[in-house]
Amino acid sequence: MPEARETQLEIDLGALAHNYKFIRSKISPEVKFMSVIKAYAYGNDSVEIARKLEELGTDYFAVAYTDEGIRLRKAGISKPILILHPQPVNYPEIIEHCLEPNLYSARTLQLFTDLAEKMNQENYPVHIKFNTGMNRLGFTEKNFEEIPKKLKTTGAVKVASAFSHLAASEDWQERDFTLHQIHRFQKLAENLLDHLDYRPIFHICNTSAIFNYPEAGFDMVRSGLGLYGFSNDANLDKNLKPVGTLKTVISQIQDLEEGDTVGYSRAFKAEKATRTATLPIGHADGINRIYGHEKAGVFVNGEYAPIVGNVCMDIIMIDVTNINCKEGDEVIIFGGPQHVTQLAGAGGTISYELITGISQRVKRVIIQ
Ligand SMILES: *Cc1c(COP(=O)(O)O)cnc(C)c1O
């Protein structure tokens, strides 16, 4: 790969393949794999990532919203796609594009079934969500009966899968709670099976659960973060390869004298002769203001350079006083010498937020 000449997110499909195979090796061969590629495949590029995952043999995809699924269908992705959080207004498009809705309440089950009947569908694949403690979306034991009641009166839909989501699968302190969630899911699953004459796919594990609760694989696992090279666990991270590397370049070098200030609100004051470099990336690209004021930094020619002053919309300034560098040199924001988790931590956030926040303005470059 030649040096970056502008801000770009390099997406390494070889790393994706490595991660997919590593995660697969942690589950039984008969357990299906759902690749979670919501939010542009966690800020990467959902179409390129989906194509590669289809080639690698993923069984299912999941995205959050209907438009994300439509985008994949238009790009020719043919594997089933679960829409995790559709709104009823999207249901006609869901059917039109052969997408599969998560139905998480009596209301959504009723509305989707009504439409499927109106559109003369038979056994249209839908997914039932159980709320086992996350308290975000899903049926509980209290309104479970609405499911068989509805399913008995219609042939328009068929339950392709039933699933739940763990609230703290990465946190060993919450092990009892997680085991309780898994147990609750097991009971709800059995209850549902009593009412069906076929067996849907059951699934509850996200990336951290695949590693921490391998006994809870059921029929399928859902992995997002792990595919992109992170695991919420520094030890496991060693087995994964980050897919994205965010790079930029030095636009200009500034030599400051003692007392000079840098950027908006004069937020950085040079206490001695200081050399800064100006970079073409800012908060509109996803490098939030929280990273300014030397809270975080980037890497120039292998050396750490703190971000000084306020992060601007399109620009940041870094301190390169002790770094041998020149205008046009490549700068690494994350990837390589700087792990995403490290940068995210410096800003008081998590890898998920940092990588999904890299805006669509940043050019994506695919590496095979
Ligand atoms: C985002 C999401 C996942 C993926 O979680 P990771 O921790 O990234 O593996 C799985 N299931 C649901 C319901 C999600 O919303």
The ligand as a Gaussian input file, in Angstrom:
#p B3LYP/6-31G(d) Opt

LIG

0 1
 C      -25.066000      -4.740000      17.355000
 C      -25.698000      -6.003000      17.783000
 C      -24.960000      -7.208000      17.792000
 C      -23.470000      -7.271000      17.543000
 O      -22.782000      -7.102000      18.755000
 P      -21.172000      -7.172000      18.808000
 O      -20.855000      -6.933000      20.223000
 O      -20.684000      -6.081000      17.916000
 O      -20.787000      -8.513000      18.306000
 C      -25.649000      -8.373000      18.073000
 N      -26.973000      -8.367000      18.356000
 C      -27.699000      -7.226000      18.387000
 C      -29.141000      -7.291000      18.734000
 C      -27.085000      -6.012000      18.116000
 O      -27.803000      -4.883000      18.167000

